[in-house]
């Protein structure tokens, strides 16, 4: 299963960006889709996840500013990021896990998309 992210870029403090991630392949179902980020010199951290049932989870630092959503019919997950801060800068990675052909479990990562928030 392949994931492709889009929507990153350069934005000023207080601005907004919307990330998208589309999954492709012989997908039976996707249980969890999520976004992670990695800032320079830091470990990758979870930003937000959403399950096929609609449950969501956010890291405390983005609660109230970011919203994760998904379109199950399109195997796509979105991350709406508002009120961006310089500390949100980093490479954002999409993650998905579920079942593919022959009911094999998969977990895939996208190549990442750069988000830069200038002060």
Secondary structure, 3 states (H helix, E strand, C coil): CEEEEECCEEEECCCCEEEEEEEECCEEEEEEEEEEEECCCCCCEEEEEEECCCCEEECHHHCCCEEEEEEHHHCEEEEEECCCCHHHCEEEEEEEEEEEHHHCEEEEECCCEEEEEEC
